[in-house]
């Protein structure tokens, strides 16, 4: 494998947008840490194309690679130090919590090809989901409604609704029932 001539797939426009976003993030997003600035951070993200409900909560320490690839529903939260590496789209439903230090990775590489091309694989997280601390959600994963992902889990496959999963790789722990 020869990666010296790696051919990335991002346009100059995309690179410039990310450069501007990172400057704005440092000056107008990350510095506004108080809960009083919750709507301000949402406004800044919306200015960069994020589709966010005004009632969601995005902590100032969250790392977002491309706001224009992010969608978050009402009353949902991206906790402290969440890393949203959203080269591909990341969609998060309503009433969902992504706990601290979790990592959402919406891209990978095709290791079967010599040039190791980038593959964008969107992540979809449903309504009423809790991703516990320090979990990893891999490329192309669909987590259905009312799921709990245990702390430090590695999710590489889709997760059925109303379940609790955990471990590396994440496996079914038990079903959730709402009576």
BELLIN-V164737 format. One record per residue. RES is the residue in three letters. BURIAL is 1 if it has 16 or more other C-alpha atoms within 10 Angstrom, else 0. D_LAST is the distance of its C-alpha to the last C-alpha in whole Angstrom. Layout:
RES|BURIAL|D_LAST + RES|BURIAL|D_LAST
This chain:
UNK|0|55 + UNK|0|57 + UNK|0|55 + UNK|0|58 + UNK|0|57 + UNK|0|54 + UNK|0|53 + UNK|0|50 + UNK|0|49 + UNK|0|48 + UNK|0|51 + UNK|0|53 + UNK|0|51 + UNK|0|48 + UNK|0|49 + UNK|0|51 + UNK|1|48 + UNK|1|46 + UNK|0|49 + UNK|0|49 + UNK|1|45 + UNK|1|46 + UNK|0|48 + UNK|0|46 + UNK|1|43 + UNK|0|46 + UNK|0|47 + UNK|0|45 + UNK|1|41 + UNK|1|41 + UNK|0|44 + UNK|1|41 + UNK|0|39 + UNK|0|38 + UNK|0|34 + UNK|0|37 + UNK|1|38 + UNK|1|34 + UNK|1|35 + UNK|0|39 + UNK|1|37 + UNK|1|35 + UNK|1|38 + UNK|1|40 + UNK|1|38 + UNK|1|38 + UNK|0|42 + UNK|1|42 + UNK|0|39 + UNK|1|36 + UNK|1|33 + UNK|1|31 + UNK|1|29 + UNK|1|31 + UNK|1|28 + UNK|1|27 + UNK|1|29 + UNK|1|31 + UNK|1|33 + UNK|1|37 + UNK|1|37 + UNK|1|35 + UNK|1|37 + UNK|1|37 + UNK|1|40 + UNK|1|40 + UNK|1|38 + UNK|1|39 + UNK|1|36 + UNK|1|33 + UNK|1|30 + UNK|1|28 + UNK|1|25 + UNK|1|24 + UNK|1|23 + UNK|1|23 + UNK|1|26 + UNK|1|28 + UNK|1|29 + UNK|1|32 + UNK|1|34 + UNK|1|32 + UNK|1|35 + UNK|1|34 + UNK|1|37 + UNK|1|36 + UNK|1|39 + UNK|1|37 + UNK|1|34 + UNK|1|31 + UNK|1|28 + UNK|1|25 + UNK|1|22 + UNK|1|21 + UNK|1|19 + UNK|1|20 + UNK|1|22 + UNK|1|25 + UNK|1|26 + UNK|1|29 + UNK|1|32 + UNK|1|30 + UNK|1|32 + UNK|1|31 + UNK|1|34 + UNK|1|35 + UNK|1|38 + UNK|1|40 + UNK|0|43 + UNK|0|44 + UNK|0|46 + UNK|0|47 + UNK|0|50 + UNK|0|53 + UNK|1|52 + UNK|1|49 + UNK|1|47 + UNK|1|44 + UNK|1|41 + UNK|1|39 + UNK|1|35 + UNK|1|33 + UNK|1|29 + UNK|1|26 + UNK|1|23 + UNK|1|20 + UNK|1|18 + UNK|1|16 + UNK|1|18 + UNK|1|19 + UNK|1|22 + UNK|1|23 + UNK|1|27 + UNK|1|30 + UNK|1|28 + UNK|1|30 + UNK|1|29 + UNK|1|31 + UNK|1|33 + UNK|1|32 + UNK|1|28 + UNK|1|25 + UNK|1|22 + UNK|1|19 + UNK|1|16 + UNK|1|14 + UNK|1|16 + UNK|1|17 + UNK|1|21 + UNK|1|22 + UNK|1|25 + UNK|1|28 + UNK|1|27 + UNK|1|29 + UNK|1|27 + UNK|1|30 + UNK|1|28 + UNK|1|25 + UNK|1|21 + UNK|1|19 + UNK|1|15 + UNK|1|12 + UNK|1|15 + UNK|1|16 + UNK|1|20 + UNK|1|23 + UNK|1|27 + UNK|0|30 + UNK|0|30 + UNK|1|26 + UNK|1|24 + UNK|0|20 + UNK|0|19 + UNK|0|16 + UNK|0|13 + UNK|0|10 + UNK|0|6 + UNK|0|4 + UNK|0|0
